[in-house]
């Protein structure tokens, strides 16, 4: 199959359209961050930097860390940007951009999202490292792709839906991270659990300003949810699409976030630069 110009969109220099990258610019070990400024925070720990670029909100630095070639790319906020980022990163490795055809051999990427999140368990302190075992997607990205979910994932998804009493118009999905990659990030410094990936920051995460929320007591229901050994630990806005597209494309994906708010206790960090500068090398050492 050959991908026509309208489907695999490249710029005048042959770079993938949104990221503005060529295959030689990116490593197969990739850290994703939402904030453009966090790219430089991550690459400041590199021993050397070989590539730096920016196109729109997509910033990419590639360099060496303790003998490992690693890229860090910003995505902006939300699963819609993840749809762009994952598809174009995959194309850089698994499509011959000149021939516009799939390569004969597949490259599996290691992708770790470093983000910030709101904590949903009162006993977990602000500035804790939150590691996602699963992502419960309140977005709709996965519904546009052929993705296989396990029976255990479907069972756990249905248990959360039953607890939340969601309207029939909302169709969530639940998908796990890549186990062995998540295990490498796990330690006594991390809190493991289900991540809720929201389609927004305010109403979809239970915040109410001037407009009343249609789903009452959303956060309390999530905090109280238990199913066997599973519980919900945090809110964020990207992981479900990363895990879903990663699985469909044959990549290994995980998310670890710095908790900057404790929602049950109504607390928000007064500044988290120092804590983020601890999380970054924690991930780099394990990638």
Backbone bond lengths (Angstrom), bond angles and torsions (degrees), N, CA, C in turn:
res aa  C-N    CA-C-N  psi(-1)  N-CA   C-N-CA  omega(-1)  CA-C   N-CA-C  phi
1 X - - - 1.462 - - 1.526 109.66 -
2 X 1.320 115.85 133.91 1.456 120.86 176.27 1.530 108.76 -108.28
3 X 1.340 116.40 130.80 1.459 121.15 -176.92 1.525 109.67 -86.23
4 X 1.328 118.28 120.54 1.470 120.64 -178.45 1.531 111.31 -72.30
5 X 1.340 116.87 162.44 1.466 121.09 -176.49 1.525 114.35 -58.29
6 X 1.331 117.57 -27.72 1.461 119.83 -179.93 1.524 112.98 -74.47
7 X 1.360 117.34 -18.89 1.466 121.40 -175.98 1.525 111.52 -103.22
8 X 1.305 117.26 -48.43 1.465 121.84 171.90 1.525 106.05 -100.84
9 X 1.331 115.52 96.06 1.463 120.36 -171.89 1.527 109.63 -90.66
10 X 1.324 116.28 124.16 1.462 123.32 178.23 1.516 109.13 -120.64
11 X 1.334 116.25 153.59 1.471 118.80 177.00 1.533 110.07 -86.18
12 X 1.323 116.47 -175.21 1.466 120.91 -175.34 1.520 112.73 -64.32
13 X 1.352 117.48 -20.98 1.457 121.87 179.28 1.531 112.31 -96.95
14 X 1.337 116.66 7.45 1.457 120.72 178.10 1.512 114.20 81.56
15 X 1.333 117.51 12.34 1.463 121.98 179.87 1.524 110.22 -86.96
16 X 1.356 116.65 151.27 1.462 118.88 174.55 1.526 108.10 -59.39
17 X 1.315 115.65 142.53 1.460 122.80 -158.93 1.535 114.73 -63.53
18 X 1.322 117.74 -46.46 1.460 119.84 -174.76 1.526 112.67 -89.05
19 X 1.318 116.82 -42.91 1.466 119.78 -177.89 1.528 112.09 -74.21
20 X 1.325 117.01 -25.39 1.463 119.84 -179.60 1.513 113.27 67.43
21 X 1.342 116.61 38.75 1.463 121.71 -174.18 1.524 111.25 -123.87
22 X 1.342 114.97 152.45 1.460 123.80 168.29 1.521 108.58 -106.77
23 X 1.323 118.50 160.99 1.470 120.35 -177.56 1.524 114.44 -54.76
24 X 1.324 117.62 -36.85 1.466 119.71 -177.27 1.528 112.99 -71.82
25 X 1.317 117.28 -9.01 1.468 120.41 -178.81 1.521 113.75 -82.15
26 X 1.337 118.14 -13.94 1.463 120.79 -166.82 1.521 111.61 -126.84
27 X 1.334 115.66 140.83 1.462 122.67 174.13 1.525 110.32 -88.37
28 X 1.314 116.13 160.84 1.469 120.03 175.35 1.524 111.97 -78.33
29 X 1.344 117.56 -8.77 1.473 122.47 170.90 1.522 107.03 -102.06
30 X 1.339 116.65 114.92 1.459 120.61 -170.29 1.525 110.52 -129.48
31 X 1.319 115.62 131.21 1.460 122.09 169.98 1.525 107.77 -102.95
32 X 1.323 116.24 129.65 1.453 121.76 175.94 1.523 109.68 -105.26
33 X 1.313 116.85 134.23 1.460 122.69 174.86 1.524 107.43 -131.02
34 X 1.319 117.18 151.52 1.447 119.66 178.18 1.509 112.23 -78.64
35 X 1.314 116.29 -46.98 1.458 124.44 -173.55 1.529 111.00 -77.26
36 X 1.319 117.49 126.19 1.469 121.38 178.23 1.526 112.03 -56.71
37 X 1.339 116.52 -39.85 1.465 120.03 -177.45 1.526 112.54 -68.05
38 X 1.336 116.49 -21.31 1.462 119.29 -179.03 1.525 111.76 -74.10
39 X 1.342 117.55 -17.94 1.465 120.09 176.30 1.528 109.84 -59.96
40 X 1.324 116.87 -48.05 1.463 120.58 179.85 1.521 111.60 -66.82
41 X 1.339 117.53 -31.53 1.460 120.31 175.34 1.526 110.50 -60.85
42 X 1.344 115.10 -44.09 1.467 119.28 -179.43 1.523 110.46 -68.78
43 X 1.324 117.35 -48.26 1.463 119.59 -175.37 1.525 112.76 -69.98
44 X 1.342 117.74 -14.72 1.470 119.80 176.03 1.524 111.11 -65.64
45 X 1.328 116.83 -18.07 1.468 120.71 177.02 1.533 111.80 -88.94
46 X 1.330 118.41 -9.58 1.464 121.26 179.91 1.528 109.63 -68.36
47 X 1.313 116.17 150.26 1.465 121.42 173.90 1.522 110.97 -75.50
48 X 1.332 116.46 -29.26 1.466 121.27 176.44 1.520 108.40 -155.77
49 X 1.336 116.28 156.35 1.463 122.05 178.39 1.520 108.21 -124.28
50 X 1.328 115.91 126.58 1.467 120.74 -177.73 1.522 112.88 -103.70
51 X 1.332 117.49 -22.26 1.467 120.40 -176.72 1.526 109.98 -145.38
52 X 1.330 115.65 137.06 1.460 122.60 172.81 1.522 108.26 -139.95
53 X 1.326 116.28 133.74 1.464 119.11 178.19 1.514 109.48 -153.53
54 X 1.326 115.93 160.13 1.463 122.38 173.42 1.509 109.50 -146.87
55 X 1.343 115.39 131.45 1.460 121.90 172.07 1.513 107.01 -138.99
56 X 1.331 116.80 117.41 1.459 121.71 -172.49 1.532 108.75 56.95
57 X 1.354 117.12 -131.06 1.469 119.20 179.49 1.519 112.90 -87.35
58 X 1.320 117.47 2.15 1.456 121.61 -174.46 1.533 110.34 -95.04
59 X 1.314 115.51 102.59 1.465 122.84 178.20 1.524 107.61 -104.51
60 X 1.323 117.42 138.99 1.464 120.88 178.69 1.522 110.44 -136.90
61 X 1.338 116.44 130.42 1.461 123.14 170.79 1.522 107.14 -123.50
62 X 1.318 116.60 136.06 1.467 122.05 175.18 1.517 108.54 -125.76
63 X 1.334 114.81 135.54 1.457 118.78 -179.34 1.508 111.82 -163.04
64 X 1.325 114.83 -163.82 1.464 121.71 -176.77 1.528 110.24 -115.35
65 X 1.328 116.07 136.00 1.465 122.10 175.98 1.534 107.71 -133.67
66 X 1.314 115.99 111.11 1.473 122.05 178.77 1.526 111.05 50.67
67 X 1.317 115.21 43.80 1.462 120.67 176.72 1.512 115.01 84.56
68 X 1.337 118.61 -0.91 1.464 122.14 179.60 1.525 109.48 -105.26
69 X 1.317 117.11 132.25 1.473 121.18 175.08 1.527 107.64 -83.63
70 X 1.323 116.88 122.47 1.461 122.69 -174.15 1.520 109.44 -135.16
71 X 1.324 116.07 141.94 1.466 122.16 172.22 1.519 109.20 -112.27
72 X 1.326 115.56 147.46 1.466 121.32 171.68 1.507 107.38 -127.63
73 X 1.342 116.29 128.22 1.459 121.82 -175.80 1.518 110.12 -130.26
74 X 1.324 116.27 139.33 1.462 120.07 174.81 1.521 109.53 -89.60
75 X 1.327 115.25 148.83 1.461 121.03 -177.24 1.519 113.16 -116.26
76 X 1.347 117.72 -16.74 1.448 118.64 -166.00 1.524 108.79 77.62
77 X 1.317 116.22 -172.48 1.463 121.40 -174.16 1.527 110.89 -98.54
78 X 1.331 116.59 135.11 1.450 121.28 167.67 1.510 115.74 105.51
79 X 1.334 114.96 157.26 1.462 120.98 -177.57 1.517 112.86 -70.54
80 X 1.343 118.01 -22.91 1.469 118.37 176.74 1.522 110.71 -63.65
81 X 1.339 117.05 -38.27 1.463 119.92 175.94 1.523 111.71 -70.67
82 X 1.327 117.23 -30.85 1.469 120.40 176.32 1.527 110.16 -65.12
83 X 1.314 118.15 -37.42 1.462 121.50 176.89 1.529 110.49 -56.81
84 X 1.328 116.09 -43.69 1.466 120.85 176.97 1.523 110.70 -66.00
85 X 1.329 116.07 -49.96 1.466 121.09 -173.61 1.517 112.14 -62.39
86 X 1.324 117.79 -49.10 1.471 120.55 -177.17 1.523 111.81 -66.11
87 X 1.331 117.30 -42.11 1.461 119.44 179.86 1.522 111.47 -63.78
88 X 1.331 117.33 -40.70 1.461 118.88 -177.13 1.523 112.14 -77.70
89 X 1.330 118.25 -34.79 1.471 119.35 173.80 1.522 110.53 -63.53
90 X 1.328 117.30 -43.12 1.461 120.59 178.46 1.527 110.57 -61.95
91 X 1.335 116.57 -41.57 1.466 119.74 -179.96 1.527 111.96 -61.49
92 X 1.328 117.04 -36.20 1.466 120.51 -179.97 1.520 112.04 -60.26
93 X 1.318 117.02 -30.35 1.463 120.70 -176.13 1.524 113.62 -102.62
94 X 1.320 117.86 -28.85 1.461 119.75 -168.92 1.524 115.10 -118.51
95 X 1.332 116.28 3.46 1.467 120.88 173.51 1.528 108.33 -125.24
96 X 1.313 116.25 134.24 1.459 121.18 171.42 1.528 106.33 -76.25
97 X 1.330 116.77 106.83 1.461 120.43 -172.51 1.526 112.58 -67.79
98 X 1.315 117.71 -29.05 1.463 120.23 178.67 1.525 111.31 -73.86
99 X 1.334 115.85 -45.93 1.466 120.42 -179.50 1.517 112.18 -81.57
100 X 1.363 115.89 -17.45 1.471 122.24 -176.86 1.523 111.83 60.48
101 X 1.333 116.19 38.14 1.462 121.96 178.91 1.515 109.67 -132.59
102 X 1.339 116.12 155.17 1.456 120.73 176.01 1.517 109.93 -60.62
103 X 1.324 115.85 142.34 1.457 120.11 173.76 1.526 109.29 -72.92
104 X 1.314 116.02 156.42 1.468 119.68 -177.49 1.520 112.00 -74.55
105 X 1.333 117.51 -25.50 1.469 120.57 177.51 1.527 109.49 -114.47
106 X 1.332 115.64 145.55 1.466 121.78 -176.12 1.520 110.25 -98.93
107 X 1.338 116.97 136.76 1.460 122.71 174.16 1.518 108.79 -107.36
108 X 1.325 115.78 122.90 1.466 121.65 177.61 1.525 108.77 -93.42
109 X 1.310 116.89 123.33 1.455 122.33 -178.56 1.535 110.77 -89.98
110 X 1.330 115.72 151.04 1.463 121.88 168.93 1.523 106.96 -103.41
111 X 1.326 116.23 115.24 1.461 121.99 -173.88 1.523 109.42 -122.61
112 X 1.323 116.32 121.80 1.464 121.20 177.45 1.523 108.66 -122.80
113 X 1.306 115.91 123.89 1.462 120.30 173.36 1.528 109.27 -87.05
114 X 1.318 117.21 127.87 1.457 123.62 169.13 1.521 106.82 -107.70
115 X 1.328 117.01 115.02 1.453 119.69 -176.13 1.512 112.63 -136.53
116 X 1.320 114.71 -169.74 1.458 122.20 171.10 1.517 107.69 -119.39
117 X 1.304 116.93 158.44 1.458 119.65 -174.51 1.519 111.18 -154.87
118 X 1.326 114.34 167.79 1.451 121.81 170.83 1.517 109.32 -101.99
119 X 1.319 116.11 129.68 1.467 122.37 -177.78 1.530 109.78 -82.88
120 X 1.338 117.26 140.04 1.458 121.88 -178.10 1.523 114.06 -111.46
121 X 1.318 117.99 1.33 1.465 121.33 176.21 1.525 108.61 -111.72
122 X 1.338 118.87 124.60 1.465 121.19 -171.50 1.517 114.52 -63.11
123 X 1.334 117.68 -27.01 1.456 119.93 -176.07 1.530 113.81 -82.95
124 X 1.357 117.50 -8.98 1.457 120.62 179.33 1.526 108.62 -87.87
125 X 1.326 118.77 119.71 1.466 120.56 -175.20 1.529 112.88 -71.54
126 X 1.332 115.65 152.04 1.460 121.53 168.08 1.533 108.74 -56.77
127 X 1.306 116.77 142.62 1.471 127.04 -177.53 1.528 112.83 81.89
128 X 1.343 117.33 10.48 1.468 120.34 174.19 1.523 109.91 -75.92
129 X 1.353 115.88 156.65 1.459 122.43 174.26 1.529 107.70 -88.62
130 X 1.321 117.18 119.55 1.468 122.68 -176.76 1.528 108.95 -109.38
131 X 1.320 116.37 120.50 1.461 123.27 -175.58 1.527 109.47 -109.42
132 X 1.317 117.03 129.69 1.467 122.32 -174.62 1.526 111.33 -87.59
133 X 1.330 116.59 120.80 1.467 120.80 170.78 1.524 110.35 -82.75
134 X 1.337 115.82 -37.04 1.463 124.03 178.14 1.525 108.24 -142.68
135 X 1.330 115.15 163.21 1.461 121.13 169.83 1.525 108.27 -123.89
136 X 1.326 115.45 129.58 1.457 123.25 176.61 1.516 106.47 -101.04
137 X 1.341 116.84 107.76 1.447 121.26 -170.13 1.513 113.47 -90.08
138 X 1.329 116.14 117.07 1.458 122.19 172.07 1.524 111.25 -92.59
139 X 1.334 115.96 5.20 1.458 122.02 174.65 1.530 108.84 -90.25
140 X 1.314 117.11 -175.74 1.474 119.52 -179.13 1.524 113.94 -121.26
141 X 1.332 118.09 10.77 1.467 120.64 -174.57 1.530 112.33 -58.30
142 X 1.322 116.81 -47.99 1.470 119.84 -174.22 1.523 112.84 -62.84
143 X 1.333 117.56 -24.67 1.461 120.39 -177.51 1.522 113.09 -70.25
144 X 1.328 117.55 -11.84 1.458 121.19 179.84 1.526 112.60 -95.49
145 X 1.331 118.13 2.99 1.454 122.59 -176.97 1.530 110.42 -129.95
146 X 1.319 115.65 156.38 1.465 120.63 173.65 1.525 108.16 -83.26
147 X 1.307 116.22 104.60 1.462 122.39 -177.33 1.524 108.14 -129.97
148 X 1.312 116.16 132.11 1.466 120.47 179.52 1.524 110.06 -92.57
149 X 1.326 115.54 129.08 1.451 121.99 176.30 1.525 108.82 -109.71
150 X 1.326 116.91 144.58 1.463 120.45 -179.88 1.523 110.31 -78.54
151 X 1.326 115.83 162.99 1.464 120.37 176.99 1.525 111.39 -61.31
152 X 1.335 117.18 -37.77 1.462 120.18 178.56 1.519 111.55 -65.74
153 X 1.336 116.88 -37.88 1.463 120.18 177.53 1.528 111.04 -65.37
154 X 1.318 116.69 -43.04 1.469 120.50 179.64 1.524 110.19 -65.16
155 X 1.331 117.20 -40.54 1.464 121.06 178.86 1.529 110.91 -62.80
156 X 1.322 117.09 -44.89 1.465 120.85 -179.61 1.532 110.37 -68.07
157 X 1.323 117.32 -39.82 1.471 120.72 176.20 1.523 110.83 -57.58
158 X 1.320 116.78 -47.47 1.462 120.74 -178.20 1.521 112.13 -64.56
159 X 1.330 117.08 -34.11 1.466 120.54 177.86 1.526 110.79 -65.05
160 X 1.333 116.80 -39.92 1.472 120.08 178.69 1.525 110.41 -69.31
161 X 1.321 117.30 -41.89 1.466 120.77 178.12 1.520 110.24 -58.88
162 X 1.329 117.04 -42.80 1.464 121.20 179.71 1.521 110.91 -63.07
163 X 1.324 117.52 -39.12 1.466 121.40 179.28 1.527 110.75 -67.05
164 X 1.329 117.33 -39.26 1.464 120.89 -174.24 1.523 113.29 -81.90
165 X 1.348 116.75 -21.21 1.466 120.67 -175.11 1.537 110.31 54.15
166 X 1.340 114.85 52.22 1.462 120.23 -176.67 1.532 111.57 -70.64
167 X 1.334 117.53 148.99 1.472 119.98 174.29 1.521 110.88 -61.77
168 X 1.333 116.28 151.99 1.457 120.99 -178.80 1.524 112.15 -63.66
169 X 1.324 117.41 -17.47 1.469 120.66 -179.42 1.524 112.33 -76.52
170 X 1.341 118.47 -13.81 1.458 122.51 179.46 1.523 108.43 -101.09
171 X 1.331 116.85 127.70 1.466 121.61 -176.15 1.529 109.43 -123.43
172 X 1.316 117.99 83.75 1.465 120.34 -178.07 1.528 111.91 -73.17
173 X 1.302 115.08 165.79 1.458 121.87 169.92 1.517 107.92 -136.08
174 X 1.304 117.27 159.99 1.467 121.96 178.89 1.513 108.47 -133.47
175 X 1.325 115.56 135.10 1.466 120.84 -178.03 1.520 109.11 -146.13
176 X 1.307 116.19 144.34 1.460 120.81 -177.38 1.522 111.32 -86.29
177 X 1.322 115.46 157.50 1.459 121.38 169.78 1.528 108.51 -72.98
178 X 1.324 116.38 174.83 1.464 120.62 175.14 1.527 108.42 -78.31
179 X 1.331 116.74 117.79 1.460 121.03 -169.23 1.519 113.93 -56.25
180 X 1.326 117.28 -50.95 1.468 117.99 -173.00 1.527 111.78 -68.67
181 X 1.345 117.79 -30.31 1.456 120.38 176.90 1.527 109.89 -72.20
182 X 1.319 117.25 -42.47 1.465 121.32 176.64 1.526 110.62 -63.33
183 X 1.318 117.43 -38.66 1.468 120.42 178.02 1.525 111.71 -62.43
184 X 1.333 117.06 -35.60 1.475 120.17 177.22 1.525 111.85 -65.71
185 X 1.319 117.28 -28.32 1.461 121.51 179.80 1.528 112.53 -88.38
186 X 1.317 116.56 -10.32 1.463 120.82 -175.61 1.524 111.96 -82.21
187 X 1.326 115.89 141.41 1.466 121.98 174.89 1.523 107.69 -162.66
188 X 1.330 116.13 -176.21 1.460 119.19 177.10 1.529 111.93 -71.77
189 X 1.340 116.94 -2.89 1.463 120.76 175.87 1.530 112.73 -90.96
190 X 1.335 118.00 -7.95 1.465 121.09 -174.10 1.523 111.58 -110.20
191 X 1.325 114.72 154.21 1.468 123.23 174.21 1.524 106.98 -115.55
192 X 1.331 117.05 117.63 1.462 122.89 -173.52 1.522 111.14 -98.40
193 X 1.328 116.50 138.94 1.461 119.47 175.25 1.515 111.90 176.28
194 X 1.338 115.48 -171.58 1.459 122.78 -178.10 1.527 109.61 -80.18
195 X 1.308 115.43 133.25 1.460 122.86 176.01 1.524 109.27 -101.30
196 X 1.330 116.11 132.64 1.462 120.80 172.66 1.527 107.75 -92.62
197 X 1.330 116.17 117.98 1.462 120.85 175.63 1.519 108.37 -95.43
198 X 1.328 115.75 113.23 1.456 121.60 -175.52 1.517 111.44 -96.32
199 X 1.320 115.57 156.74 1.461 121.49 178.16 1.521 111.76 -89.99
200 X 1.319 117.88 5.18 1.456 122.23 177.87 1.515 109.63 -164.35
201 X 1.320 116.50 176.86 1.463 122.39 -175.78 1.525 112.80 -100.79
202 X 1.315 117.19 -28.48 1.463 120.29 -173.73 1.531 110.87 -97.99
203 X 1.318 119.02 -94.56 1.464 120.30 -178.06 1.514 114.92 -53.36
204 X 1.362 118.77 -45.09 1.461 119.19 -179.82 1.530 114.54 -64.87
205 X 1.332 117.57 -12.76 1.458 120.84 174.24 1.531 111.79 -112.04
206 X 1.328 115.71 21.09 1.458 120.04 174.76 1.512 115.61 78.09
207 X 1.345 117.46 9.78 1.468 119.55 176.52 1.527 109.19 -85.51
208 X 1.314 116.33 141.73 1.458 120.23 177.77 1.517 109.40 -129.26
209 X 1.333 116.00 119.83 1.460 120.85 172.33 1.531 107.48 -105.03
210 X 1.318 119.46 -105.02 1.460 120.09 -175.33 1.524 113.29 -88.49
211 X 1.345 117.49 -22.25 1.463 120.24 -177.26 1.531 109.67 -103.53
212 X 1.330 118.95 125.71 1.471 120.93 -179.75 1.528 112.11 -61.27
213 X 1.320 116.74 145.82 1.463 122.04 176.87 1.522 110.68 -79.47
214 X 1.320 115.97 143.45 1.470 119.91 178.37 1.526 112.06 -82.70
215 X 1.362 117.22 -25.30 1.471 120.96 178.65 1.520 107.27 -104.28
216 X 1.299 116.58 110.45 1.460 121.37 -174.66 1.529 110.52 -82.48
217 X 1.329 115.55 143.04 1.478 122.67 174.82 1.529 112.36 56.70
218 X 1.317 116.88 35.57 1.462 120.87 -178.47 1.521 111.50 -58.13
219 X 1.318 117.28 -49.54 1.466 119.93 -175.84 1.515 111.94 -65.35
220 X 1.328 116.91 -41.00 1.464 120.21 179.99 1.522 110.95 -62.15
221 X 1.322 116.98 -39.69 1.470 120.26 179.00 1.531 111.19 -66.32
222 X 1.329 115.98 -39.72 1.455 118.98 178.17 1.525 111.38 -67.09
223 X 1.315 117.16 -41.15 1.467 121.22 179.00 1.524 111.13 -61.19
224 X 1.319 116.64 -37.79 1.464 121.38 -175.28 1.520 113.62 -84.48
225 X 1.322 118.27 -10.44 1.465 120.88 -175.36 1.523 111.39 -65.23
226 X 1.331 115.72 133.50 1.463 123.18 172.67 1.523 108.71 -141.74
227 X 1.329 116.99 136.35 1.450 122.24 173.32 1.515 107.84 -145.65
228 X 1.323 115.54 105.22 1.466 121.63 -174.33 1.528 108.25 57.07
229 X 1.334 118.33 -119.30 1.465 119.94 -178.87 1.524 112.28 -93.17
230 X 1.327 117.89 3.84 1.455 121.55 -172.35 1.525 111.97 -94.49
231 X 1.341 115.16 142.27 1.460 121.98 171.00 1.523 108.20 -147.46
232 X 1.317 115.37 160.33 1.466 121.75 178.06 1.518 108.52 -89.03
233 X 1.330 117.17 131.38 1.467 119.69 -176.30 1.523 114.19 -114.56
234 X 1.339 118.99 -23.37 1.467 117.18 -174.43 1.520 113.19 -161.48
235 X 1.351 114.01 164.57 1.454 125.88 171.61 1.527 109.43 -109.09
236 X 1.322 117.97 139.29 1.463 122.94 165.72 1.514 107.62 -157.06
237 X 1.349 118.72 -165.72 1.461 118.63 -167.52 1.526 116.11 -134.85
238 X 1.336 119.46 14.80 1.467 119.68 -176.03 1.530 115.96 -135.79
239 X 1.325 119.40 -26.18 1.471 121.00 -162.42 1.516 115.40 -66.53
240 X 1.321 118.84 -35.32 1.469 119.58 -176.77 1.529 110.96 -59.89
241 X 1.322 116.97 -42.26 1.475 119.62 179.36 1.518 111.50 -69.95
242 X 1.323 117.54 -35.73 1.472 120.33 176.76 1.523 110.08 -61.91
243 X 1.335 116.72 -48.43 1.463 120.23 -177.44 1.526 111.19 -66.80
244 X 1.343 117.23 -41.73 1.457 120.74 -176.49 1.525 111.70 -68.77
245 X 1.329 116.63 -50.50 1.463 119.23 179.55 1.522 110.91 -67.83
246 X 1.343 115.73 -36.38 1.459 118.83 177.24 1.515 111.84 -58.69
247 X 1.327 116.16 -44.70 1.473 119.04 178.26 1.519 111.00 -63.40
248 X 1.326 117.30 -45.67 1.465 120.50 -177.79 1.522 111.92 -61.92
249 X 1.331 116.31 -33.06 1.465 121.26 -176.87 1.527 113.26 -92.82
250 X 1.337 116.76 -5.86 1.451 120.04 178.55 1.516 114.15 83.41
251 X 1.340 117.36 31.33 1.459 121.68 178.87 1.528 110.72 -108.32
252 X 1.320 115.75 163.92 1.457 122.82 179.62 1.525 108.35 -104.05
253 X 1.335 116.81 126.10 1.462 119.82 -170.78 1.524 111.78 -135.40
254 X 1.329 114.67 143.55 1.462 121.42 177.00 1.520 108.54 -150.13
255 X 1.331 115.57 160.48 1.465 121.64 176.73 1.519 109.64 -134.35
256 X 1.327 115.37 134.09 1.456 121.72 170.66 1.530 107.28 -133.25
257 X 1.320 115.91 130.50 1.460 121.24 -174.88 1.518 110.81 -123.85
258 X 1.305 114.98 153.07 1.457 121.57 169.88 1.523 107.27 -92.14
259 X 1.321 116.26 123.40 1.454 119.91 178.49 1.515 110.76 -74.21
260 X 1.338 117.28 116.05 1.469 120.53 -178.07 1.523 111.91 -106.87
261 X 1.334 116.72 -5.83 1.468 120.95 176.24 1.520 108.64 -142.94
262 X 1.325 116.54 145.37 1.461 121.17 167.78 1.518 106.29 -111.79
263 X 1.333 116.23 105.00 1.457 120.63 -172.16 1.526 112.91 -66.89
264 X 1.348 120.60 -43.98 1.465 118.63 178.82 1.529 113.31 -61.20
265 X 1.333 116.98 -32.95 1.467 120.89 -178.13 1.530 112.51 -94.15
266 X 1.355 116.68 0.36 1.469 122.35 178.48 1.530 112.04 57.74
267 X 1.339 117.02 39.33 1.459 122.16 -179.27 1.527 110.20 -109.80
268 X 1.343 115.84 145.79 1.466 121.14 174.82 1.523 108.56 -136.48
269 X 1.337 115.45 142.30 1.455 121.17 -178.26 1.531 111.49 -58.05
270 X 1.318 116.46 142.10 1.458 122.06 175.19 1.533 111.67 -90.47
271 X 1.319 116.00 4.68 1.468 122.32 -179.43 1.510 108.98 151.46
272 X 1.337 116.57 130.29 1.466 118.23 -172.32 1.525 113.29 -132.66
273 X 1.330 117.84 19.24 1.464 120.19 179.91 1.527 111.33 -60.54
274 X 1.314 117.63 -45.39 1.468 120.59 -178.92 1.520 111.29 -62.05
275 X 1.329 116.39 -40.69 1.469 120.03 -178.55 1.530 110.86 -70.74
276 X 1.335 117.69 -37.34 1.462 119.81 176.29 1.523 110.48 -65.15
277 X 1.322 117.47 -34.87 1.466 121.27 177.44 1.526 112.38 -71.81
278 X 1.311 117.93 -9.38 1.464 121.69 170.40 1.525 110.85 -92.19
279 X 1.334 116.28 -37.01 1.465 120.25 -179.87 1.525 111.61 -67.45
280 X 1.320 117.49 -39.33 1.470 120.69 -175.99 1.535 112.13 -59.06
281 X 1.346 120.48 -54.26 1.469 118.19 178.24 1.521 113.08 -66.34
282 X 1.333 116.81 -28.04 1.475 119.95 174.56 1.536 109.70 -56.62
283 X 1.348 116.86 -43.87 1.460 120.95 179.48 1.527 110.95 -73.59
284 X 1.320 117.15 -45.38 1.464 119.98 -177.80 1.525 112.29 -57.46
285 X 1.316 117.04 -37.97 1.467 120.48 179.88 1.522 112.34 -66.79
286 X 1.335 116.85 -22.09 1.472 121.08 -174.93 1.515 114.03 -105.73
287 X 1.329 116.93 -7.30 1.474 119.89 -178.40 1.543 110.21 -82.42
